[in-house]
Amino acid sequence: MRSVMLLISILLGLTPLAGIGWIIYTGTMTTVDGLFEILIMLSISGVFFLNVFWELRDQGLFGKGKAAEPAKPSSSSDEG
């Protein structure tokens, strides 16, 4: 199930980048509307790629992986 969510997040992160490419291709990036559309699409892509990063990190494929659990106290009978 996590891999499906990862693929969906990648797809939804790439779609706004294709929209940015279209805005640049049509030449409307120099207008105020084009600039704001690019900013909004970059924000949307950033959110989805942040989710991709978190998923990969949780699976141990990127970064340090899950944080180590704190050490459990020893159950020795020396303690008074």
PyMOL Python script that loads the backbone (N, CA, C, O; Angstrom):
from pymol import cmd

cmd.read_pdbstr("""\
ATOM      1  N   MET A   1       0.822  -1.197   0.000  1.00  0.00           N
ATOM      2  CA  MET A   1       0.000   0.000   0.000  1.00  0.00           C
ATOM      3  C   MET A   1       0.869   1.265   0.000  1.00  0.00           C
ATOM      4  O   MET A   1       0.522   2.276  -0.611  1.00  0.00           O
ATOM      5  N   ARG A   2       2.016   1.180   0.708  1.00  0.00           N
ATOM      6  CA  ARG A   2       2.899   2.346   0.747  1.00  0.00           C
ATOM      7  C   ARG A   2       3.495   2.645  -0.621  1.00  0.00           C
ATOM      8  O   ARG A   2       3.691   3.806  -0.980  1.00  0.00           O
ATOM      9  N   SER A   3       3.784   1.589  -1.388  1.00  0.00           N
ATOM     10  CA  SER A   3       4.373   1.820  -2.698  1.00  0.00           C
ATOM     11  C   SER A   3       3.370   2.484  -3.641  1.00  0.00           C
ATOM     12  O   SER A   3       3.756   3.272  -4.504  1.00  0.00           O
ATOM     13  N   VAL A   4       2.099   2.170  -3.480  1.00  0.00           N
ATOM     14  CA  VAL A   4       1.062   2.816  -4.294  1.00  0.00           C
ATOM     15  C   VAL A   4       0.982   4.297  -3.944  1.00  0.00           C
ATOM     16  O   VAL A   4       0.868   5.146  -4.827  1.00  0.00           O
ATOM     17  N   MET A   5       1.041   4.600  -2.643  1.00  0.00           N
ATOM     18  CA  MET A   5       1.008   5.990  -2.208  1.00  0.00           C
ATOM     19  C   MET A   5       2.244   6.741  -2.702  1.00  0.00           C
ATOM     20  O   MET A   5       2.164   7.920  -3.048  1.00  0.00           O
ATOM     21  N   LEU A   6       3.369   6.061  -2.731  1.00  0.00           N
ATOM     22  CA  LEU A   6       4.593   6.665  -3.229  1.00  0.00           C
ATOM     23  C   LEU A   6       4.470   6.996  -4.718  1.00  0.00           C
ATOM     24  O   LEU A   6       4.852   8.085  -5.145  1.00  0.00           O
ATOM     25  N   LEU A   7       3.942   6.067  -5.499  1.00  0.00           N
ATOM     26  CA  LEU A   7       3.767   6.312  -6.932  1.00  0.00           C
ATOM     27  C   LEU A   7       2.762   7.425  -7.206  1.00  0.00           C
ATOM     28  O   LEU A   7       2.965   8.245  -8.101  1.00  0.00           O
ATOM     29  N   ILE A   8       1.682   7.452  -6.436  1.00  0.00           N
ATOM     30  CA  ILE A   8       0.684   8.519  -6.601  1.00  0.00           C
ATOM     31  C   ILE A   8       1.304   9.871  -6.271  1.00  0.00           C
ATOM     32  O   ILE A   8       1.069  10.852  -6.976  1.00  0.00           O
ATOM     33  N   SER A   9       2.096   9.927  -5.202  1.00  0.00           N
ATOM     34  CA  SER A   9       2.730  11.189  -4.825  1.00  0.00           C
ATOM     35  C   SER A   9       3.721  11.654  -5.887  1.00  0.00           C
ATOM     36  O   SER A   9       3.818  12.849  -6.170  1.00  0.00           O
ATOM     37  N   ILE A  10       4.458  10.709  -6.477  1.00  0.00           N
ATOM     38  CA  ILE A  10       5.390  11.081  -7.544  1.00  0.00           C
ATOM     39  C   ILE A  10       4.625  11.615  -8.753  1.00  0.00           C
ATOM     40  O   ILE A  10       5.014  12.625  -9.339  1.00  0.00           O
ATOM     41  N   LEU A  11       3.547  10.944  -9.122  1.00  0.00           N
ATOM     42  CA  LEU A  11       2.750  11.390 -10.263  1.00  0.00           C
ATOM     43  C   LEU A  11       2.153  12.776 -10.016  1.00  0.00           C
ATOM     44  O   LEU A  11       2.188  13.643 -10.889  1.00  0.00           O
ATOM     45  N   LEU A  12       1.604  12.972  -8.810  1.00  0.00           N
ATOM     46  CA  LEU A  12       0.995  14.261  -8.505  1.00  0.00           C
ATOM     47  C   LEU A  12       2.045  15.349  -8.281  1.00  0.00           C
ATOM     48  O   LEU A  12       1.716  16.533  -8.346  1.00  0.00           O
ATOM     49  N   GLY A  13       3.290  14.980  -8.022  1.00  0.00           N
ATOM     50  CA  GLY A  13       4.360  15.961  -7.928  1.00  0.00           C
ATOM     51  C   GLY A  13       4.895  16.364  -9.290  1.00  0.00           C
ATOM     52  O   GLY A  13       5.349  17.494  -9.472  1.00  0.00           O
ATOM     53  N   LEU A  14       4.843  15.441 -10.256  1.00  0.00           N
ATOM     54  CA  LEU A  14       5.340  15.745 -11.598  1.00  0.00           C
ATOM     55  C   LEU A  14       4.331  16.506 -12.452  1.00  0.00           C
ATOM     56  O   LEU A  14       4.718  17.234 -13.366  1.00  0.00           O
ATOM     57  N   THR A  15       3.051  16.344 -12.164  1.00  0.00           N
ATOM     58  CA  THR A  15       2.014  16.990 -12.970  1.00  0.00           C
ATOM     59  C   THR A  15       2.132  18.519 -12.949  1.00  0.00           C
ATOM     60  O   THR A  15       2.076  19.133 -14.014  1.00  0.00           O
ATOM     61  N   PRO A  16       2.293  19.163 -11.778  1.00  0.00           N
ATOM     62  CA  PRO A  16       2.473  20.617 -11.815  1.00  0.00           C
ATOM     63  C   PRO A  16       3.755  21.048 -12.519  1.00  0.00           C
ATOM     64  O   PRO A  16       3.807  22.134 -13.096  1.00  0.00           O
ATOM     65  N   LEU A  17       4.796  20.205 -12.480  1.00  0.00           N
ATOM     66  CA  LEU A  17       6.018  20.563 -13.202  1.00  0.00           C
ATOM     67  C   LEU A  17       5.783  20.559 -14.707  1.00  0.00           C
ATOM     68  O   LEU A  17       6.376  21.353 -15.437  1.00  0.00           O
ATOM     69  N   ALA A  18       4.916  19.665 -15.168  1.00  0.00           N
ATOM     70  CA  ALA A  18       4.536  19.680 -16.587  1.00  0.00           C
ATOM     71  C   ALA A  18       3.761  20.965 -16.907  1.00  0.00           C
ATOM     72  O   ALA A  18       3.909  21.538 -17.987  1.00  0.00           O
ATOM     73  N   GLY A  19       2.937  21.404 -15.957  1.00  0.00           N
ATOM     74  CA  GLY A  19       2.214  22.672 -16.137  1.00  0.00           C
ATOM     75  C   GLY A  19       3.158  23.854 -16.218  1.00  0.00           C
ATOM     76  O   GLY A  19       2.925  24.788 -16.985  1.00  0.00           O
ATOM     77  N   ILE A  20       4.228  23.821 -15.428  1.00  0.00           N
ATOM     78  CA  ILE A  20       5.228  24.891 -15.491  1.00  0.00           C
ATOM     79  C   ILE A  20       5.918  24.870 -16.852  1.00  0.00           C
ATOM     80  O   ILE A  20       6.173  25.917 -17.448  1.00  0.00           O
ATOM     81  N   GLY A  21       6.213  23.674 -17.329  1.00  0.00           N
ATOM     82  CA  GLY A  21       6.795  23.560 -18.665  1.00  0.00           C
ATOM     83  C   GLY A  21       5.878  24.140 -19.733  1.00  0.00           C
ATOM     84  O   GLY A  21       6.339  24.793 -20.669  1.00  0.00           O
ATOM     85  N   TRP A  22       4.586  23.901 -19.590  1.00  0.00           N
ATOM     86  CA  TRP A  22       3.618  24.440 -20.549  1.00  0.00           C
ATOM     87  C   TRP A  22       3.575  25.967 -20.494  1.00  0.00           C
ATOM     88  O   TRP A  22       3.504  26.628 -21.531  1.00  0.00           O
ATOM     89  N   ILE A  23       3.619  26.521 -19.291  1.00  0.00           N
ATOM     90  CA  ILE A  23       3.608  27.979 -19.141  1.00  0.00           C
ATOM     91  C   ILE A  23       4.848  28.583 -19.784  1.00  0.00           C
ATOM     92  O   ILE A  23       4.764  29.623 -20.436  1.00  0.00           O
ATOM     93  N   ILE A  24       5.991  27.944 -19.606  1.00  0.00           N
ATOM     94  CA  ILE A  24       7.218  28.441 -20.218  1.00  0.00           C
ATOM     95  C   ILE A  24       7.151  28.292 -21.737  1.00  0.00           C
ATOM     96  O   ILE A  24       7.586  29.180 -22.470  1.00  0.00           O
ATOM     97  N   TYR A  25       6.604  27.163 -22.211  1.00  0.00           N
ATOM     98  CA  TYR A  25       6.502  26.918 -23.654  1.00  0.00           C
ATOM     99  C   TYR A  25       5.606  27.947 -24.336  1.00  0.00           C
ATOM    100  O   TYR A  25       5.921  28.421 -25.427  1.00  0.00           O
ATOM    101  N   THR A  26       4.485  28.294 -23.694  1.00  0.00           N
ATOM    102  CA  THR A  26       3.564  29.252 -24.312  1.00  0.00           C
ATOM    103  C   THR A  26       4.018  30.694 -24.150  1.00  0.00           C
ATOM    104  O   THR A  26       3.449  31.592 -24.771  1.00  0.00           O
ATOM    105  N   GLY A  27       5.042  30.933 -23.318  1.00  0.00           N
ATOM    106  CA  GLY A  27       5.580  32.281 -23.179  1.00  0.00           C
ATOM    107  C   GLY A  27       4.803  33.174 -22.235  1.00  0.00           C
ATOM    108  O   GLY A  27       4.982  34.391 -22.267  1.00  0.00           O
ATOM    109  N   THR A  28       3.948  32.616 -21.400  1.00  0.00           N
ATOM    110  CA  THR A  28       3.166  33.455 -20.484  1.00  0.00           C
ATOM    111  C   THR A  28       3.812  33.565 -19.106  1.00  0.00           C
ATOM    112  O   THR A  28       3.182  34.047 -18.165  1.00  0.00           O
ATOM    113  N   MET A  29       5.057  33.125 -18.981  1.00  0.00           N
ATOM    114  CA  MET A  29       5.692  33.184 -17.670  1.00  0.00           C
ATOM    115  C   MET A  29       6.114  34.599 -17.291  1.00  0.00           C
ATOM    116  O   MET A  29       6.421  34.857 -16.127  1.00  0.00           O
ATOM    117  N   THR A  30       6.133  35.498 -18.229  1.00  0.00           N
ATOM    118  CA  THR A  30       6.524  36.871 -17.927  1.00  0.00           C
ATOM    119  C   THR A  30       5.350  37.720 -17.453  1.00  0.00           C
ATOM    120  O   THR A  30       5.545  38.866 -17.050  1.00  0.00           O
ATOM    121  N   THR A  31       4.144  37.180 -17.496  1.00  0.00           N
ATOM    122  CA  THR A  31       2.995  37.916 -16.982  1.00  0.00           C
ATOM    123  C   THR A  31       2.850  37.652 -15.483  1.00  0.00           C
ATOM    124  O   THR A  31       3.406  36.692 -14.949  1.00  0.00           O
ATOM    125  N   VAL A  32       2.106  38.507 -14.829  1.00  0.00           N
ATOM    126  CA  VAL A  32       1.872  38.331 -13.401  1.00  0.00           C
ATOM    127  C   VAL A  32       1.124  37.029 -13.145  1.00  0.00           C
ATOM    128  O   VAL A  32       1.444  36.308 -12.199  1.00  0.00           O
ATOM    129  N   ASP A  33       0.140  36.722 -13.969  1.00  0.00           N
ATOM    130  CA  ASP A  33      -0.595  35.470 -13.815  1.00  0.00           C
ATOM    131  C   ASP A  33       0.324  34.262 -13.965  1.00  0.00           C
ATOM    132  O   ASP A  33       0.236  33.302 -13.199  1.00  0.00           O
ATOM    133  N   GLY A  34       1.198  34.319 -14.951  1.00  0.00           N
ATOM    134  CA  GLY A  34       2.119  33.210 -15.173  1.00  0.00           C
ATOM    135  C   GLY A  34       3.065  33.013 -14.003  1.00  0.00           C
ATOM    136  O   GLY A  34       3.347  31.881 -13.610  1.00  0.00           O
ATOM    137  N   LEU A  35       3.556  34.114 -13.443  1.00  0.00           N
ATOM    138  CA  LEU A  35       4.467  34.006 -12.302  1.00  0.00           C
ATOM    139  C   LEU A  35       3.770  33.401 -11.090  1.00  0.00           C
ATOM    140  O   LEU A  35       4.342  32.551 -10.408  1.00  0.00           O
ATOM    141  N   PHE A  36       2.548  33.828 -10.819  1.00  0.00           N
ATOM    142  CA  PHE A  36       1.818  33.276  -9.683  1.00  0.00           C
ATOM    143  C   PHE A  36       1.441  31.817  -9.910  1.00  0.00           C
ATOM    144  O   PHE A  36       1.463  31.017  -8.975  1.00  0.00           O
ATOM    145  N   GLU A  37       1.097  31.470 -11.142  1.00  0.00           N
ATOM    146  CA  GLU A  37       0.808  30.058 -11.444  1.00  0.00           C
ATOM    147  C   GLU A  37       2.047  29.202 -11.210  1.00  0.00           C
ATOM    148  O   GLU A  37       1.949  28.099 -10.671  1.00  0.00           O
ATOM    149  N   ILE A  38       3.200  29.701 -11.609  1.00  0.00           N
ATOM    150  CA  ILE A  38       4.439  28.947 -11.404  1.00  0.00           C
ATOM    151  C   ILE A  38       4.721  28.779  -9.921  1.00  0.00           C
ATOM    152  O   ILE A  38       5.107  27.694  -9.487  1.00  0.00           O
ATOM    153  N   LEU A  39       4.534  29.836  -9.136  1.00  0.00           N
ATOM    154  CA  LEU A  39       4.757  29.730  -7.694  1.00  0.00           C
ATOM    155  C   LEU A  39       3.814  28.729  -7.043  1.00  0.00           C
ATOM    156  O   LEU A  39       4.229  27.937  -6.197  1.00  0.00           O
ATOM    157  N   ILE A  40       2.560  28.764  -7.434  1.00  0.00           N
ATOM    158  CA  ILE A  40       1.575  27.836  -6.868  1.00  0.00           C
ATOM    159  C   ILE A  40       1.913  26.401  -7.259  1.00  0.00           C
ATOM    160  O   ILE A  40       1.855  25.499  -6.425  1.00  0.00           O
ATOM    161  N   MET A  41       2.266  26.189  -8.527  1.00  0.00           N
ATOM    162  CA  MET A  41       2.605  24.831  -8.970  1.00  0.00           C
ATOM    163  C   MET A  41       3.875  24.317  -8.318  1.00  0.00           C
ATOM    164  O   MET A  41       3.972  23.125  -8.024  1.00  0.00           O
ATOM    165  N   LEU A  42       4.852  25.185  -8.085  1.00  0.00           N
ATOM    166  CA  LEU A  42       6.055  24.764  -7.376  1.00  0.00           C
ATOM    167  C   LEU A  42       5.734  24.383  -5.932  1.00  0.00           C
ATOM    168  O   LEU A  42       6.312  23.439  -5.393  1.00  0.00           O
ATOM    169  N   SER A  43       4.818  25.114  -5.309  1.00  0.00           N
ATOM    170  CA  SER A  43       4.417  24.776  -3.941  1.00  0.00           C
ATOM    171  C   SER A  43       3.726  23.424  -3.885  1.00  0.00           C
ATOM    172  O   SER A  43       3.995  22.617  -2.995  1.00  0.00           O
ATOM    173  N   ILE A  44       2.841  23.179  -4.830  1.00  0.00           N
ATOM    174  CA  ILE A  44       2.132  21.896  -4.869  1.00  0.00           C
ATOM    175  C   ILE A  44       3.123  20.752  -5.089  1.00  0.00           C
ATOM    176  O   ILE A  44       3.044  19.723  -4.419  1.00  0.00           O
ATOM    177  N   SER A  45       4.049  20.933  -6.023  1.00  0.00           N
ATOM    178  CA  SER A  45       5.057  19.900  -6.269  1.00  0.00           C
ATOM    179  C   SER A  45       5.917  19.679  -5.034  1.00  0.00           C
ATOM    180  O   SER A  45       6.252  18.542  -4.704  1.00  0.00           O
ATOM    181  N   GLY A  46       6.271  20.748  -4.358  1.00  0.00           N
ATOM    182  CA  GLY A  46       7.078  20.637  -3.153  1.00  0.00           C
ATOM    183  C   GLY A  46       6.400  19.823  -2.073  1.00  0.00           C
ATOM    184  O   GLY A  46       7.054  19.031  -1.395  1.00  0.00           O
ATOM    185  N   VAL A  47       5.092  20.005  -1.898  1.00  0.00           N
ATOM    186  CA  VAL A  47       4.355  19.250  -0.887  1.00  0.00           C
ATOM    187  C   VAL A  47       4.357  17.761  -1.231  1.00  0.00           C
ATOM    188  O   VAL A  47       4.596  16.923  -0.362  1.00  0.00           O
ATOM    189  N   PHE A  48       4.093  17.435  -2.480  1.00  0.00           N
ATOM    190  CA  PHE A  48       4.056  16.028  -2.860  1.00  0.00           C
ATOM    191  C   PHE A  48       5.441  15.385  -2.818  1.00  0.00           C
ATOM    192  O   PHE A  48       5.567  14.226  -2.423  1.00  0.00           O
ATOM    193  N   PHE A  49       6.475  16.115  -3.216  1.00  0.00           N
ATOM    194  CA  PHE A  49       7.818  15.541  -3.161  1.00  0.00           C
ATOM    195  C   PHE A  49       8.324  15.445  -1.728  1.00  0.00           C
ATOM    196  O   PHE A  49       9.151  14.585  -1.426  1.00  0.00           O
ATOM    197  N   LEU A  50       7.842  16.312  -0.837  1.00  0.00           N
ATOM    198  CA  LEU A  50       8.160  16.155   0.577  1.00  0.00           C
ATOM    199  C   LEU A  50       7.548  14.865   1.119  1.00  0.00           C
ATOM    200  O   LEU A  50       8.162  14.163   1.923  1.00  0.00           O
ATOM    201  N   ASN A  51       6.337  14.564   0.670  1.00  0.00           N
ATOM    202  CA  ASN A  51       5.710  13.302   1.050  1.00  0.00           C
ATOM    203  C   ASN A  51       6.501  12.118   0.507  1.00  0.00           C
ATOM    204  O   ASN A  51       6.656  11.112   1.199  1.00  0.00           O
ATOM    205  N   VAL A  52       7.004  12.222  -0.720  1.00  0.00           N
ATOM    206  CA  VAL A  52       7.838  11.160  -1.298  1.00  0.00           C
ATOM    207  C   VAL A  52       9.102  10.983  -0.461  1.00  0.00           C
ATOM    208  O   VAL A  52       9.504   9.856  -0.172  1.00  0.00           O
ATOM    209  N   PHE A  53       9.722  12.081  -0.076  1.00  0.00           N
ATOM    210  CA  PHE A  53      10.925  12.008   0.755  1.00  0.00           C
ATOM    211  C   PHE A  53      10.636  11.305   2.074  1.00  0.00           C
ATOM    212  O   PHE A  53      11.402  10.439   2.497  1.00  0.00           O
ATOM    213  N   TRP A  54       9.533  11.670   2.728  1.00  0.00           N
ATOM    214  CA  TRP A  54       9.186  11.041   4.005  1.00  0.00           C
ATOM    215  C   TRP A  54       8.907   9.551   3.846  1.00  0.00           C
ATOM    216  O   TRP A  54       9.315   8.750   4.687  1.00  0.00           O
ATOM    217  N   GLU A  55       8.215   9.176   2.774  1.00  0.00           N
ATOM    218  CA  GLU A  55       7.935   7.761   2.537  1.00  0.00           C
ATOM    219  C   GLU A  55       9.227   6.975   2.315  1.00  0.00           C
ATOM    220  O   GLU A  55       9.402   5.893   2.875  1.00  0.00           O
ATOM    221  N   LEU A  56      10.135   7.521   1.493  1.00  0.00           N
ATOM    222  CA  LEU A  56      11.401   6.836   1.238  1.00  0.00           C
ATOM    223  C   LEU A  56      12.247   6.758   2.500  1.00  0.00           C
ATOM    224  O   LEU A  56      12.915   5.753   2.740  1.00  0.00           O
ATOM    225  N   ARG A  57      12.222   7.804   3.301  1.00  0.00           N
ATOM    226  CA  ARG A  57      12.980   7.790   4.548  1.00  0.00           C
ATOM    227  C   ARG A  57      12.411   6.761   5.525  1.00  0.00           C
ATOM    228  O   ARG A  57      13.165   6.066   6.205  1.00  0.00           O
ATOM    229  N   ASP A  58      11.082   6.665   5.594  1.00  0.00           N
ATOM    230  CA  ASP A  58      10.461   5.683   6.490  1.00  0.00           C
ATOM    231  C   ASP A  58      10.745   4.255   6.054  1.00  0.00           C
ATOM    232  O   ASP A  58      10.830   3.358   6.892  1.00  0.00           O
ATOM    233  N   GLN A  59      10.892   4.034   4.760  1.00  0.00           N
ATOM    234  CA  GLN A  59      11.212   2.699   4.256  1.00  0.00           C
ATOM    235  C   GLN A  59      12.696   2.397   4.352  1.00  0.00           C
ATOM    236  O   GLN A  59      13.114   1.274   4.070  1.00  0.00           O
ATOM    237  N   GLY A  60      13.499   3.376   4.743  1.00  0.00           N
ATOM    238  CA  GLY A  60      14.930   3.177   4.882  1.00  0.00           C
ATOM    239  C   GLY A  60      15.682   3.259   3.575  1.00  0.00           C
ATOM    240  O   GLY A  60      16.837   2.840   3.511  1.00  0.00           O
ATOM    241  N   LEU A  61      15.068   3.784   2.531  1.00  0.00           N
ATOM    242  CA  LEU A  61      15.721   3.869   1.227  1.00  0.00           C
ATOM    243  C   LEU A  61      16.434   5.197   1.016  1.00  0.00           C
ATOM    244  O   LEU A  61      17.197   5.341   0.061  1.00  0.00           O
ATOM    245  N   PHE A  62      16.198   6.165   1.888  1.00  0.00           N
ATOM    246  CA  PHE A  62      16.770   7.493   1.719  1.00  0.00           C
ATOM    247  C   PHE A  62      17.019   8.085   3.092  1.00  0.00           C
ATOM    248  O   PHE A  62      16.147   8.015   3.958  1.00  0.00           O
ATOM    249  N   GLY A  63      18.157   8.650   3.304  1.00  0.00           N
ATOM    250  CA  GLY A  63      18.442   9.286   4.582  1.00  0.00           C
ATOM    251  C   GLY A  63      18.757   8.266   5.654  1.00  0.00           C
ATOM    252  O   GLY A  63      19.183   7.149   5.359  1.00  0.00           O
ATOM    253  N   LYS A  64      18.549   8.650   6.883  1.00  0.00           N
ATOM    254  CA  LYS A  64      18.908   7.811   8.017  1.00  0.00           C
ATOM    255  C   LYS A  64      17.864   6.767   8.351  1.00  0.00           C
ATOM    256  O   LYS A  64      18.154   5.849   9.118  1.00  0.00           O
ATOM    257  N   GLY A  65      16.676   6.868   7.816  1.00  0.00           N
ATOM    258  CA  GLY A  65      15.626   5.900   8.127  1.00  0.00           C
ATOM    259  C   GLY A  65      14.908   6.279   9.409  1.00  0.00           C
ATOM    260  O   GLY A  65      15.014   7.408   9.887  1.00  0.00           O
ATOM    261  N   LYS A  66      14.182   5.330   9.954  1.00  0.00           N
ATOM    262  CA  LYS A  66      13.437   5.594  11.172  1.00  0.00           C
ATOM    263  C   LYS A  66      14.392   5.833  12.328  1.00  0.00           C
ATOM    264  O   LYS A  66      15.466   5.236  12.405  1.00  0.00           O
ATOM    265  N   ALA A  67      13.981   6.710  13.217  1.00  0.00           N
ATOM    266  CA  ALA A  67      14.810   7.009  14.378  1.00  0.00           C
ATOM    267  C   ALA A  67      14.860   5.796  15.288  1.00  0.00           C
ATOM    268  O   ALA A  67      13.871   5.082  15.459  1.00  0.00           O
ATOM    269  N   ALA A  68      16.009   5.582  15.855  1.00  0.00           N
ATOM    270  CA  ALA A  68      16.165   4.441  16.756  1.00  0.00           C
ATOM    271  C   ALA A  68      15.347   4.669  18.022  1.00  0.00           C
ATOM    272  O   ALA A  68      15.266   5.784  18.537  1.00  0.00           O
ATOM    273  N   GLU A  69      14.748   3.597  18.508  1.00  0.00           N
ATOM    274  CA  GLU A  69      13.962   3.716  19.721  1.00  0.00           C
ATOM    275  C   GLU A  69      14.906   3.892  20.904  1.00  0.00           C
ATOM    276  O   GLU A  69      16.017   3.362  20.895  1.00  0.00           O
ATOM    277  N   PRO A  70      14.474   4.627  21.914  1.00  0.00           N
ATOM    278  CA  PRO A  70      15.342   4.807  23.071  1.00  0.00           C
ATOM    279  C   PRO A  70      15.592   3.480  23.768  1.00  0.00           C
ATOM    280  O   PRO A  70      14.738   2.594  23.766  1.00  0.00           O
ATOM    281  N   ALA A  71      16.757   3.352  24.357  1.00  0.00           N
ATOM    282  CA  ALA A  71      17.138   2.105  25.022  1.00  0.00           C
ATOM    283  C   ALA A  71      16.228   1.857  26.217  1.00  0.00           C
ATOM    284  O   ALA A  71      15.918   2.771  26.981  1.00  0.00           O
ATOM    285  N   LYS A  72      15.810   0.611  26.362  1.00  0.00           N
ATOM    286  CA  LYS A  72      14.960   0.240  27.502  1.00  0.00           C
ATOM    287  C   LYS A  72      15.829   0.076  28.742  1.00  0.00           C
ATOM    288  O   LYS A  72      16.947  -0.432  28.655  1.00  0.00           O
ATOM    289  N   PRO A  73      15.328   0.496  29.879  1.00  0.00           N
ATOM    290  CA  PRO A  73      16.127   0.325  31.096  1.00  0.00           C
ATOM    291  C   PRO A  73      16.320  -1.156  31.394  1.00  0.00           C
ATOM    292  O   PRO A  73      15.438  -1.980  31.154  1.00  0.00           O
ATOM    293  N   SER A  74      17.497  -1.468  31.924  1.00  0.00           N
ATOM    294  CA  SER A  74      17.789  -2.866  32.221  1.00  0.00           C
ATOM    295  C   SER A  74      16.947  -3.343  33.388  1.00  0.00           C
ATOM    296  O   SER A  74      16.597  -2.557  34.269  1.00  0.00           O
ATOM    297  N   SER A  75      16.626  -4.605  33.400  1.00  0.00           N
ATOM    298  CA  SER A  75      15.771  -5.156  34.449  1.00  0.00           C
ATOM    299  C   SER A  75      16.599  -5.939  35.469  1.00  0.00           C
ATOM    300  O   SER A  75      16.180  -6.988  35.959  1.00  0.00           O
ATOM    301  N   SER A  76      17.780  -5.408  35.775  1.00  0.00           N
ATOM    302  CA  SER A  76      18.627  -6.102  36.749  1.00  0.00           C
ATOM    303  C   SER A  76      18.088  -5.893  38.162  1.00  0.00           C
ATOM    304  O   SER A  76      17.424  -4.895  38.441  1.00  0.00           O
ATOM    305  N   SER A  77      18.374  -6.824  39.029  1.00  0.00           N
ATOM    306  CA  SER A  77      17.866  -6.751  40.403  1.00  0.00           C
ATOM    307  C   SER A  77      18.821  -6.017  41.332  1.00  0.00           C
ATOM    308  O   SER A  77      18.622  -6.027  42.547  1.00  0.00           O
ATOM    309  N   ASP A  78      19.894  -5.358  40.767  1.00  0.00           N
ATOM    310  CA  ASP A  78      20.852  -4.633  41.602  1.00  0.00           C
ATOM    311  C   ASP A  78      20.229  -3.367  42.196  1.00  0.00           C
ATOM    312  O   ASP A  78      20.615  -2.897  43.267  1.00  0.00           O
ATOM    313  N   GLU A  79      19.260  -2.841  41.465  1.00  0.00           N
ATOM    314  CA  GLU A  79      18.681  -1.574  41.898  1.00  0.00           C
ATOM    315  C   GLU A  79      17.936  -1.767  43.204  1.00  0.00           C
ATOM    316  O   GLU A  79      17.188  -2.728  43.382  1.00  0.00           O
ATOM    317  N   GLY A  80      18.154  -0.848  44.093  1.00  0.00           N
ATOM    318  CA  GLY A  80      17.671  -0.965  45.435  1.00  0.00           C
ATOM    319  C   GLY A  80      16.263  -0.838  45.574  1.00  0.00           C
ATOM    320  O   GLY A  80      15.742  -0.922  46.686  1.00  0.00           O
TER     321      GLY A  80
END
""", "prot")
cmd.dss("prot")
cmd.show_as("cartoon", "prot")
cmd.util.cbc("prot")
cmd.orient("prot")
